[in-house]
Amino acid sequence: MRTIYLALVTCVYSLLNGEVLTATDVPDTPYVLVLGTAQDGGYPQAGCEKQCCQSLRSSGTTGSHVTSLGIIDPISKQRWIIDCTPDFPAQLSLLDKYAPSKQKRKPVSGIFLTHAHVGHYAGLINLGREIMGTQGVPVSAMPRCKTFLETQGPWSLLVKLNNIKLLPLKADVPITLNSRLTITPFLVPHRDEFSETVGFVIAGPDRKVLFIPDIDKWEKWDRRIEQQITSVDRAYLDGTFFDNAELPGRDISQIPHPFISESITRFAKLPDSQRDKVHFIHLNHTNAALKPNSQAQRTVAEAGMHIAQQLSIFKL
């Protein structure tokens, strides 16, 4: 078995060594924690009457939060998140459970935004005076995204009231989190209505993680994804749709993403050790690969790759 699935929500996966860790066995060195794996609308998604979501509602089965990564340093007791999703309240609870912080007015050491689509920044509203009333939470964003938050309500009020402190990101310029961790943004092509779109490389003492939750198509990028995979130890990659038959009645060219089926074909020539790094994330609620033991999941596993799992960890 290449992937081990959670049986209980109180468990944390370690996909590094294939072991299951309990909350009391969380690593004592820096690591990444997957806080969600679904596309912007979550899973189940509001208004979805299809079997994919209705079966979850009728059975009371837990789905997945919107895609986000936690970066945790147990040594310094710091924690950061990439993207502040609509599921931020639940994801903050997960952080509080596995990586507690005593700074309630500053619940995280920083937030890094990939872009200004609602699933990636809308959770910031929880930091405002109507809810948490935080003080100076650092939010790092690319120039257009930063301007969008500064000038468009209600986000501009978060800036005015110092609930958040906006910090600029620059493509390919590393940000030092502390003596053990850095994070580096890089531009990717996407539907950039309100902002640029970036992915991130997170580097720790021993390992690196690549995070690209949204990109139009691998072919549109000015970099080769295969080289990016080779340069890291784990790659969380856009797996929004499994194939082009997923949304009947909609023009899927208007919401371009690399289909998992396309990525499987493209990555087939990579060595086993490189394909093993790939974990598809940001799955739409219609994506059959979200369902445990589905044919879609078996196809991914047979290709030597993985579907990212909520609460999985990777040591840095």
ZIGIRA-V807473 format. One record per residue. N is the residue number from 1. PSI is psi in radians with two decimals (NA if undefined). Layout:
<<N;PSI> <N;PSI>>
This chain:
<<1;2.23> <2;-0.45> <3;2.43> <4;2.28> <5;2.58> <6;2.38> <7;-0.51> <8;2.49> <9;-0.29> <10;-0.04> <11;2.65> <12;2.30> <13;2.48> <14;1.86> <15;0.01> <16;-0.82> <17;0.10> <18;0.32> <19;2.76> <20;2.18> <21;2.42> <22;2.97> <23;-0.49> <24;-0.13> <25;0.35> <26;2.45> <27;2.68> <28;0.22> <29;2.87> <30;2.53> <31;2.87> <32;2.39> <33;2.16> <34;2.02> <35;-0.14> <36;2.71> <37;-0.04> <38;2.82> <39;3.07> <40;-0.54> <41;-0.06> <42;-3.13> <43;1.93> <44;2.80> <45;2.51> <46;2.33> <47;-0.07> <48;2.10> <49;0.17> <50;2.90> <51;-0.59> <52;-0.65> <53;-0.64> <54;-0.60> <55;-0.60> <56;-0.80> <57;-0.76> <58;-0.53> <59;-0.23> <60;0.26> <61;2.47> <62;2.35> <63;-2.12> <64;2.56> <65;2.94> <66;2.57> <67;2.23> <68;2.60> <69;2.43> <70;2.44> <71;2.09> <72;2.31> <73;1.71> <74;-0.36> <75;-0.82> <76;-0.09> <77;0.53> <78;2.69> <79;2.39> <80;2.81> <81;2.58> <82;2.06> <83;2.33> <84;1.68> <85;2.98> <86;-0.33> <87;0.30> <88;-0.75> <89;-0.81> <90;-0.64> <91;-0.59> <92;-0.64> <93;-0.66> <94;-0.76> <95;-0.74> <96;-0.55> <97;-0.78> <98;-0.35> <99;1.21> <100;2.56> <101;2.49> <102;-0.08> <103;1.43> <104;-0.52> <105;-0.18> <106;1.38> <107;-0.41> <108;2.74> <109;-0.30> <110;2.75> <111;2.34> <112;2.19> <113;2.37> <114;-0.68> <115;3.12> <116;0.92> <117;2.54> <118;-0.59> <119;-0.11> <120;-0.22> <121;-0.23> <122;-0.39> <123;-0.24> <124;-0.45> <125;-0.43> <126;-0.27> <127;-0.16> <128;3.06> <129;-0.38> <130;-0.33> <131;-1.56> <132;-0.50> <133;0.84> <134;2.96> <135;1.93> <136;0.63> <137;2.13> <138;2.19> <139;1.98> <140;2.29> <141;2.71> <142;2.86> <143;-0.87> <144;-0.67> <145;-0.72> <146;-0.79> <147;-0.70> <148;-0.80> <149;-0.57> <150;-0.47> <151;-0.25> <152;2.20> <153;2.67> <154;-0.01> <155;-0.61> <156;-0.50> <157;-0.56> <158;-0.65> <159;-0.82> <160;-0.69> <161;0.08> <162;0.45> <163;-0.63> <164;2.68> <165;1.93> <166;2.31> <167;2.45> <168;2.47> <169;2.62> <170;2.29> <171;2.32> <172;0.23> <173;2.01> <174;2.54> <175;2.20> <176;2.06> <177;-0.82> <178;-2.93> <179;-0.21> <180;-0.28> <181;2.42> <182;2.76> <183;2.36> <184;2.12> <185;2.66> <186;2.50> <187;2.46> <188;2.64> <189;2.31> <190;3.12> <191;1.70> <192;1.04> <193;-0.76> <194;-0.26> <195;2.95> <196;2.96> <197;2.34> <198;2.75> <199;3.13> <200;2.60> <201;2.16> <202;2.15> <203;2.27> <204;-2.87> <205;-0.55> <206;-0.41> <207;2.83> <208;2.59> <209;2.36> <210;2.34> <211;1.93> <212;1.52> <213;-0.42> <214;2.22> <215;2.62> <216;-1.16> <217;2.59> <218;-0.64> <219;-0.37> <220;-0.20> <221;2.54> <222;0.12> <223;2.70> <224;2.12> <225;-0.57> <226;-0.70> <227;-0.62> <228;-0.69> <229;-0.76> <230;-0.51> <231;-0.07> <232;3.13> <233;-0.31> <234;2.51> <235;1.96> <236;1.92> <237;2.67> <238;2.03> <239;0.57> <240;-0.91> <241;2.55> <242;-0.76> <243;-3.10> <244;0.02> <245;0.17> <246;-0.51> <247;1.31> <248;2.41> <249;-0.10> <250;2.57> <251;1.71> <252;-0.25> <253;-0.34> <254;-0.19> <255;1.12> <256;2.34> <257;2.74> <258;2.01> <259;2.55> <260;-0.69> <261;-0.66> <262;-0.73> <263;-0.68> <264;-0.79> <265;-0.77> <266;-0.69> <267;-0.01> <268;-0.52> <269;-0.15> <270;2.61> <271;2.73> <272;-0.73> <273;-0.50> <274;-0.73> <275;-0.53> <276;-0.34> <277;-0.37> <278;2.19> <279;1.96> <280;2.40> <281;3.00> <282;0.81> <283;2.27> <284;2.69> <285;-0.36> <286;-0.15> <287;2.05> <288;-0.35> <289;-0.18> <290;-0.42> <291;2.14> <292;2.44> <293;0.30> <294;2.84> <295;-0.61> <296;-0.76> <297;-0.68> <298;-0.66> <299;-0.76> <300;-0.79> <301;-0.73> <302;-0.45> <303;0.00> <304;0.32> <305;-3.04> <306;2.79> <307;2.19> <308;2.53> <309;2.31> <310;2.35> <311;0.24> <312;2.66> <313;2.76> <314;2.11> <315;2.34> <316;NA>>
